[in-house]
Amino acid sequence: MAEFRLVHDTWVVVADGEKALFLRNEGDATYPNLQVVRLMQEENPPSREQGTDRPGRLNDGNGGHRSAVDETDWHRIEKERFAGDVAERLYKLAHKGKYSKLVLVAPPLVLGELRKEMHKEVEDKVIGEIAKTLTNHTVSDIEKVLLQ
């Protein structure tokens, strides 16, 4: 059972590194009825399609030995930036008084990034978190997960 109650007007944000669904509970804690308020979506192809350079090499000093440098993970960087965009949107909506209770649903990496980027005003409204990827689930499936 979830440790929070999905009361009427609670907002639920279901996000991953590319997509975020902003939902509002039009029902109650027993019979939730999530309605889509907003959808944020961004193209984030795999790193191999974003980076064009081969990994660099560093000279380790004397002796001519060179070490490889890890390739930039563009995909991860884009996920982190998207989490920042979602956190900024949540702040603007909170500042306008659009919601008073918020549940975050995202994979652990994205949840961590959201927490890092989240403004105190939004943080104070978070009543629960679920570390799962549900962005490609139907709204009724998301409701079922929230009731568990």
C-alpha positions in Angstrom: 0.0 0.0 0.0 1.3 3.5 -0.8 2.3 5.6 2.1 0.3 8.6 0.8 -3.3 9.2 0.0 -4.2 10.3 -3.5 -6.9 12.8 -2.4 -8.9 14.9 -4.7 -6.8 17.6 -6.6 -3.5 15.8 -5.9 -1.2 16.2 -8.8 0.9 13.3 -10.1 3.9 13.8 -12.3 5.0 10.7 -14.2 8.4 11.3 -15.9 11.4 9.8 -17.4 14.3 11.4 -19.3 12.2 12.3 -22.3 8.6 12.6 -21.3 6.6 14.0 -18.4 2.9 13.6 -17.8 1.3 16.1 -15.4 -1.9 14.5 -14.0 -4.6 15.8 -11.6 -6.8 13.5 -9.5 -10.4 14.5 -10.3 -11.6 11.6 -8.2 -10.8 10.8 -4.6 -8.4 8.5 -2.7 -10.6 5.4 -3.1 -11.6 6.0 -6.7 -8.9 8.1 -8.4 -9.6 9.7 -11.8 -6.4 11.1 -13.2 -6.8 13.6 -15.9 -3.9 14.9 -18.1 -3.1 18.5 -17.4 0.1 18.8 -19.4 2.5 16.7 -21.5 6.2 17.6 -21.9 8.1 15.6 -24.4 11.5 15.9 -25.9 13.6 13.9 -28.4 16.5 12.2 -26.7 18.2 9.8 -29.1 20.9 7.4 -27.8 24.3 8.9 -27.2 25.7 7.1 -30.3 23.3 9.2 -32.4 24.1 12.4 -30.6 28.0 12.4 -30.3 30.1 12.5 -33.4 33.6 12.4 -32.0 35.7 9.4 -31.0 36.7 9.3 -27.3 39.8 11.5 -26.7 43.2 10.4 -25.3 45.3 12.0 -22.7 49.1 12.0 -22.5 50.0 10.5 -19.1 53.3 12.4 -18.9 56.7 11.0 -19.7 57.1 7.7 -21.5 54.6 8.2 -24.3 51.8 6.4 -22.5 48.3 7.6 -23.4 45.0 7.0 -21.6 41.5 6.9 -23.2 38.9 9.4 -22.0 35.4 8.2 -21.6 33.0 9.3 -24.4 30.5 11.9 -23.4 27.1 10.4 -22.4 24.9 12.9 -24.3 21.8 10.8 -23.6 22.4 11.1 -19.8 23.2 14.8 -20.0 19.9 15.3 -21.9 18.0 13.4 -19.2 19.5 15.5 -16.5 18.6 18.7 -18.5 15.0 17.5 -19.0 14.6 16.8 -15.3 15.7 20.4 -14.7 13.0 21.6 -17.2 10.3 19.5 -15.4 11.5 20.9 -12.0 11.3 24.4 -13.4 7.7 23.8 -14.7 6.7 22.4 -11.4 8.0 25.5 -9.6 6.1 27.9 -12.0 2.9 25.9 -11.4 3.4 25.8 -7.6 4.1 29.5 -7.5 0.8 30.1 -9.3 -1.0 28.0 -6.7 -2.0 25.3 -9.3 -1.5 22.4 -6.8 -0.9 21.8 -3.1 -0.1 18.1 -3.1 2.3 16.3 -5.5 3.3 12.7 -6.1 6.4 12.0 -8.3 6.8 8.9 -10.3 10.0 8.4 -12.2 12.9 6.0 -12.5 15.5 6.3 -9.7 18.0 8.3 -11.8 15.4 10.8 -12.9 13.9 11.0 -9.5 17.3 11.9 -8.1 17.8 14.6 -10.7 14.3 16.0 -10.0 15.1 16.2 -6.3 18.4 17.9 -7.0 16.7 20.5 -9.2 13.5 21.0 -7.2 12.8 24.4 -5.6 11.9 24.4 -1.9 8.3 25.5 -2.7 7.8 22.3 -4.8 9.6 20.1 -2.3 7.2 21.2 0.4 4.2 19.9 -1.7 5.6 16.4 -2.4 3.6 13.8 -0.4 5.0 10.7 -2.1 7.5 9.3 -4.6 7.5 6.1 -6.6 10.7 5.0 -8.2 9.3 3.3 -11.4 9.2 4.0 -15.1 5.5 4.4 -16.0 5.6 7.0 -18.8 4.4 4.5 -21.4 1.6 3.1 -19.3 -2.0 4.0 -19.7 -3.5 6.4 -17.2 -5.7 3.6 -15.7 -2.5 1.5 -15.2 -0.9 4.5 -13.5 -3.9 4.7 -11.2 -3.6 1.1 -10.3 0.1 1.4 -9.4 -0.7 4.5 -7.2 -3.4 2.5 -5.3 -1.0 -0.4 -4.4 
